[in-house]
Amino acid sequence: ELEAVFMRRSRDEWASRFAGSDACCHPVLSLDEAATDGHARARGSHVEGDSTLPAPRPLLSSTPGVRRRHMPDRRVAGAHTADAL
């Protein structure tokens, strides 16, 4: 029943409907959308380099996470499978 209700509107229509309310509601974003989302940018949730990726989490004061090397293009599935095996 709920699925039918949610299918009546697009993701963006639901987001617009909840915008400005006190409901804890945010659309599920693609990686590219999340990298440009105002809330995510304000929190420093992504790091930029050769590509934009989620920042290391959790944030630790004594041993902060760092991006150590170039990450493969996430659109190329299995780009480093042989290296991993």
VMD Tcl script that builds the backbone (N, CA, C; Angstrom):
set m [mol new atoms 255]
animate dup $m
set s [atomselect $m all]
$s set {name element resname resid chain x y z} {
  {N N GLU 1 A 0.805 -1.191 0.000}
  {CA C GLU 1 A 0.000 0.000 0.000}
  {C C GLU 1 A 0.853 1.261 0.000}
  {N N LEU 2 A 1.891 1.286 0.841}
  {CA C LEU 2 A 2.758 2.474 0.882}
  {C C LEU 2 A 3.499 2.655 -0.430}
  {N N GLU 3 A 3.930 1.549 -1.026}
  {CA C GLU 3 A 4.652 1.654 -2.299}
  {C C GLU 3 A 3.793 2.372 -3.335}
  {N N ALA 4 A 2.524 2.026 -3.417}
  {CA C ALA 4 A 1.624 2.664 -4.374}
  {C C ALA 4 A 1.515 4.159 -4.110}
  {N N VAL 5 A 1.463 4.548 -2.850}
  {CA C VAL 5 A 1.381 5.969 -2.499}
  {C C VAL 5 A 2.656 6.689 -2.938}
  {N N PHE 6 A 3.811 6.115 -2.628}
  {CA C PHE 6 A 5.065 6.777 -2.977}
  {C C PHE 6 A 5.316 6.813 -4.486}
  {N N MET 7 A 4.787 5.877 -5.207}
  {CA C MET 7 A 4.982 5.844 -6.656}
  {C C MET 7 A 4.150 6.906 -7.377}
  {N N ARG 8 A 3.259 7.562 -6.679}
  {CA C ARG 8 A 2.421 8.592 -7.305}
  {C C ARG 8 A 3.193 9.870 -7.614}
  {N N ARG 9 A 4.336 10.051 -6.988}
  {CA C ARG 9 A 5.144 11.264 -7.191}
  {C C ARG 9 A 6.596 10.863 -7.449}
  {N N SER 10 A 7.323 11.764 -8.095}
  {CA C SER 10 A 8.748 11.527 -8.323}
  {C C SER 10 A 9.523 11.816 -7.038}
  {N N ARG 11 A 10.750 11.396 -7.017}
  {CA C ARG 11 A 11.621 11.669 -5.861}
  {C C ARG 11 A 11.680 13.164 -5.586}
  {N N ASP 12 A 11.863 13.956 -6.641}
  {CA C ASP 12 A 11.993 15.400 -6.465}
  {C C ASP 12 A 10.684 16.041 -5.989}
  {N N GLU 13 A 9.554 15.497 -6.426}
  {CA C GLU 13 A 8.264 16.019 -5.941}
  {C C GLU 13 A 8.111 15.747 -4.444}
  {N N TRP 14 A 8.516 14.546 -3.991}
  {CA C TRP 14 A 8.439 14.244 -2.554}
  {C C TRP 14 A 9.382 15.156 -1.772}
  {N N ALA 15 A 10.583 15.368 -2.288}
  {CA C ALA 15 A 11.545 16.233 -1.598}
  {C C ALA 15 A 10.994 17.643 -1.474}
  {N N SER 16 A 10.380 18.140 -2.525}
  {CA C SER 16 A 9.794 19.477 -2.497}
  {C C SER 16 A 8.646 19.551 -1.490}
  {N N ARG 17 A 7.868 18.503 -1.439}
  {CA C ARG 17 A 6.727 18.476 -0.519}
  {C C ARG 17 A 7.178 18.518 0.949}
  {N N PHE 18 A 8.294 17.863 1.263}
  {CA C PHE 18 A 8.790 17.828 2.641}
  {C C PHE 18 A 9.717 18.998 2.977}
  {N N ALA 19 A 10.190 19.719 1.976}
  {CA C ALA 19 A 11.112 20.841 2.209}
  {C C ALA 19 A 10.475 21.859 3.152}
  {N N GLY 20 A 11.247 22.300 4.120}
  {CA C GLY 20 A 10.766 23.296 5.057}
  {C C GLY 20 A 9.936 22.738 6.198}
  {N N SER 21 A 9.711 21.426 6.195}
  {CA C SER 21 A 8.948 20.823 7.295}
  {C C SER 21 A 9.929 20.319 8.354}
  {N N ASP 22 A 9.409 19.870 9.468}
  {CA C ASP 22 A 10.290 19.322 10.499}
  {C C ASP 22 A 10.423 17.806 10.360}
  {N N ALA 23 A 9.971 17.270 9.233}
  {CA C ALA 23 A 10.113 15.832 8.976}
  {C C ALA 23 A 11.562 15.509 8.622}
  {N N CYS 24 A 12.044 14.422 9.118}
  {CA C CYS 24 A 13.398 13.968 8.798}
  {C C CYS 24 A 13.318 13.216 7.477}
  {N N CYS 25 A 13.435 13.946 6.398}
  {CA C CYS 25 A 13.234 13.372 5.072}
  {C C CYS 25 A 14.208 14.021 4.094}
  {N N HIS 26 A 14.938 13.195 3.384}
  {CA C HIS 26 A 15.866 13.686 2.365}
  {C C HIS 26 A 15.929 12.638 1.266}
  {N N PRO 27 A 15.982 13.044 0.006}
  {CA C PRO 27 A 16.008 12.048 -1.067}
  {C C PRO 27 A 17.322 11.253 -1.076}
  {N N VAL 28 A 17.247 10.047 -1.597}
  {CA C VAL 28 A 18.456 9.254 -1.809}
  {C C VAL 28 A 19.124 9.823 -3.046}
  {N N LEU 29 A 20.387 10.234 -2.909}
  {CA C LEU 29 A 21.099 10.902 -3.988}
  {C C LEU 29 A 22.127 9.980 -4.624}
  {N N SER 30 A 22.399 10.204 -5.911}
  {CA C SER 30 A 23.506 9.513 -6.567}
  {C C SER 30 A 24.805 10.095 -6.010}
  {N N LEU 31 A 25.933 9.455 -6.273}
  {CA C LEU 31 A 27.216 9.991 -5.798}
  {C C LEU 31 A 27.473 11.389 -6.358}
  {N N ASP 32 A 27.146 11.595 -7.624}
  {CA C ASP 32 A 27.358 12.913 -8.222}
  {C C ASP 32 A 26.452 13.966 -7.585}
  {N N GLU 33 A 25.198 13.621 -7.332}
  {CA C GLU 33 A 24.280 14.555 -6.686}
  {C C GLU 33 A 24.716 14.852 -5.257}
  {N N ALA 34 A 25.147 13.833 -4.541}
  {CA C ALA 34 A 25.565 14.020 -3.148}
  {C C ALA 34 A 26.770 14.940 -3.057}
  {N N ALA 35 A 27.665 14.863 -4.026}
  {CA C ALA 35 A 28.875 15.689 -4.007}
  {C C ALA 35 A 28.557 17.174 -4.150}
  {N N THR 36 A 27.404 17.501 -4.732}
  {CA C THR 36 A 27.049 18.909 -4.921}
  {C C THR 36 A 25.915 19.351 -3.991}
  {N N ASP 37 A 25.442 18.460 -3.134}
  {CA C ASP 37 A 24.372 18.794 -2.197}
  {C C ASP 37 A 24.870 19.806 -1.170}
  {N N GLY 38 A 24.111 20.853 -0.940}
  {CA C GLY 38 A 24.524 21.921 -0.020}
  {C C GLY 38 A 24.814 21.429 1.386}
  {N N HIS 39 A 23.974 20.559 1.916}
  {CA C HIS 39 A 24.177 20.037 3.266}
  {C C HIS 39 A 25.466 19.210 3.339}
  {N N ALA 40 A 25.665 18.343 2.362}
  {CA C ALA 40 A 26.872 17.505 2.351}
  {C C ALA 40 A 28.132 18.363 2.198}
  {N N ARG 41 A 28.063 19.390 1.368}
  {CA C ARG 41 A 29.229 20.273 1.182}
  {C C ARG 41 A 29.542 21.029 2.477}
  {N N ALA 42 A 28.502 21.494 3.160}
  {CA C ALA 42 A 28.713 22.236 4.411}
  {C C ALA 42 A 29.366 21.355 5.473}
  {N N ARG 43 A 29.093 20.059 5.457}
  {CA C ARG 43 A 29.668 19.129 6.431}
  {C C ARG 43 A 31.023 18.575 5.990}
  {N N GLY 44 A 31.477 18.941 4.791}
  {CA C GLY 44 A 32.744 18.412 4.301}
  {C C GLY 44 A 32.676 16.913 4.056}
  {N N SER 45 A 31.532 16.464 3.550}
  {CA C SER 45 A 31.294 15.029 3.390}
  {C C SER 45 A 31.996 14.413 2.188}
  {N N HIS 46 A 32.618 15.228 1.350}
  {CA C HIS 46 A 33.299 14.712 0.167}
  {C C HIS 46 A 34.672 15.342 0.033}
  {N N VAL 47 A 35.582 14.601 -0.570}
  {CA C VAL 47 A 36.918 15.118 -0.861}
  {C C VAL 47 A 37.080 15.149 -2.371}
  {N N GLU 48 A 37.819 16.136 -2.826}
  {CA C GLU 48 A 38.019 16.268 -4.261}
  {C C GLU 48 A 39.464 16.005 -4.603}
  {N N GLY 49 A 39.656 15.352 -5.705}
  {CA C GLY 49 A 40.977 15.042 -6.233}
  {C C GLY 49 A 40.779 14.771 -7.708}
  {N N ASP 50 A 41.216 13.593 -8.151}
  {CA C ASP 50 A 40.959 13.208 -9.539}
  {C C ASP 50 A 39.469 13.038 -9.782}
  {N N SER 51 A 38.742 12.721 -8.724}
  {CA C SER 51 A 37.282 12.623 -8.755}
  {C C SER 51 A 36.781 12.991 -7.360}
  {N N THR 52 A 35.500 13.212 -7.229}
  {CA C THR 52 A 34.922 13.550 -5.933}
  {C C THR 52 A 34.407 12.273 -5.288}
  {N N LEU 53 A 34.842 12.011 -4.064}
  {CA C LEU 53 A 34.472 10.796 -3.343}
  {C C LEU 53 A 34.022 11.129 -1.931}
  {N N PRO 54 A 33.253 10.231 -1.322}
  {CA C PRO 54 A 32.899 10.445 0.086}
  {C C PRO 54 A 34.163 10.554 0.933}
  {N N ALA 55 A 34.170 11.472 1.878}
  {CA C ALA 55 A 35.324 11.661 2.763}
  {C C ALA 55 A 35.404 10.503 3.755}
  {N N PRO 56 A 36.612 10.196 4.224}
  {CA C PRO 56 A 36.761 9.134 5.236}
  {C C PRO 56 A 35.935 9.455 6.475}
  {N N ARG 57 A 35.284 8.454 7.013}
  {CA C ARG 57 A 34.496 8.578 8.228}
  {C C ARG 57 A 34.747 7.365 9.088}
  {N N PRO 58 A 34.680 7.443 10.378}
  {CA C PRO 58 A 34.358 8.619 11.172}
  {C C PRO 58 A 35.538 9.582 11.216}
  {N N LEU 59 A 35.270 10.817 11.618}
  {CA C LEU 59 A 36.328 11.808 11.765}
  {C C LEU 59 A 36.989 11.609 13.124}
  {N N LEU 60 A 38.244 11.238 13.112}
  {CA C LEU 60 A 38.992 10.998 14.347}
  {C C LEU 60 A 40.036 12.095 14.515}
  {N N SER 61 A 40.153 12.660 15.694}
  {CA C SER 61 A 41.066 13.778 15.903}
  {C C SER 61 A 42.529 13.346 15.915}
  {N N SER 62 A 42.839 12.190 16.456}
  {CA C SER 62 A 44.237 11.759 16.551}
  {C C SER 62 A 44.736 11.066 15.292}
  {N N THR 63 A 43.860 10.374 14.600}
  {CA C THR 63 A 44.249 9.649 13.389}
  {C C THR 63 A 43.226 9.892 12.287}
  {N N PRO 64 A 43.213 11.111 11.742}
  {CA C PRO 64 A 42.218 11.414 10.714}
  {C C PRO 64 A 42.461 10.584 9.451}
  {N N GLY 65 A 41.387 10.191 8.807}
  {CA C GLY 65 A 41.510 9.446 7.558}
  {C C GLY 65 A 41.982 10.356 6.440}
  {N N VAL 66 A 42.726 9.800 5.508}
  {CA C VAL 66 A 43.201 10.565 4.361}
  {C C VAL 66 A 42.990 9.737 3.100}
  {N N ARG 67 A 42.857 10.424 2.008}
  {CA C ARG 67 A 42.777 9.767 0.714}
  {C C ARG 67 A 44.204 9.538 0.257}
  {N N ARG 68 A 44.626 8.293 0.161}
  {CA C ARG 68 A 46.036 7.966 -0.064}
  {C C ARG 68 A 46.463 7.881 -1.516}
  {N N ARG 69 A 45.572 7.465 -2.403}
  {CA C ARG 69 A 45.976 7.329 -3.799}
  {C C ARG 69 A 44.794 7.599 -4.708}
  {N N HIS 70 A 45.095 7.687 -5.979}
  {CA C HIS 70 A 44.046 7.896 -6.970}
  {C C HIS 70 A 43.033 6.758 -6.895}
  {N N MET 71 A 41.765 7.117 -6.883}
  {CA C MET 71 A 40.715 6.111 -6.871}
  {C C MET 71 A 40.226 5.907 -8.301}
  {N N PRO 72 A 39.856 4.687 -8.670}
  {CA C PRO 72 A 39.385 4.436 -10.035}
  {C C PRO 72 A 38.075 5.149 -10.310}
  {N N ASP 73 A 37.847 5.394 -11.578}
  {CA C ASP 73 A 36.584 5.990 -11.985}
  {C C ASP 73 A 35.472 5.045 -11.558}
  {N N ARG 74 A 34.557 5.513 -10.727}
  {CA C ARG 74 A 33.527 4.632 -10.170}
  {C C ARG 74 A 32.555 4.128 -11.229}
  {N N ARG 75 A 32.597 4.717 -12.419}
  {CA C ARG 75 A 31.697 4.261 -13.478}
  {C C ARG 75 A 32.253 3.072 -14.239}
  {N N VAL 76 A 33.500 2.680 -13.947}
  {CA C VAL 76 A 34.115 1.535 -14.616}
  {C C VAL 76 A 34.090 0.360 -13.649}
  {N N ALA 77 A 33.041 -0.429 -13.734}
  {CA C ALA 77 A 32.883 -1.549 -12.819}
  {C C ALA 77 A 34.012 -2.567 -13.021}
  {N N GLY 78 A 34.624 -2.978 -11.935}
  {CA C GLY 78 A 35.663 -3.994 -11.984}
  {C C GLY 78 A 37.002 -3.492 -12.494}
  {N N ALA 79 A 37.221 -2.175 -12.497}
  {CA C ALA 79 A 38.454 -1.623 -13.045}
  {C C ALA 79 A 39.707 -2.176 -12.374}
  {N N HIS 80 A 39.629 -2.549 -11.102}
  {CA C HIS 80 A 40.804 -3.030 -10.363}
  {C C HIS 80 A 40.590 -4.415 -9.764}
  {N N THR 81 A 39.679 -5.181 -10.348}
  {CA C THR 81 A 39.397 -6.513 -9.805}
  {C C THR 81 A 40.647 -7.385 -9.804}
  {N N ALA 82 A 41.384 -7.398 -10.908}
  {CA C ALA 82 A 42.590 -8.227 -10.993}
  {C C ALA 82 A 43.610 -7.818 -9.945}
  {N N ASP 83 A 43.766 -6.514 -9.713}
  {CA C ASP 83 A 44.721 -6.037 -8.699}
  {C C ASP 83 A 44.298 -6.499 -7.308}
  {N N ALA 84 A 43.003 -6.464 -7.046}
  {CA C ALA 84 A 42.501 -6.850 -5.728}
  {C C ALA 84 A 42.657 -8.344 -5.459}
  {N N LEU 85 A 42.557 -9.130 -6.510}
  {CA C LEU 85 A 42.668 -10.581 -6.338}
  {C C LEU 85 A 44.117 -10.989 -6.284}
}
mol reanalyze $m
mol bondsrecalc $m
mol representation Tube
mol addrep $m
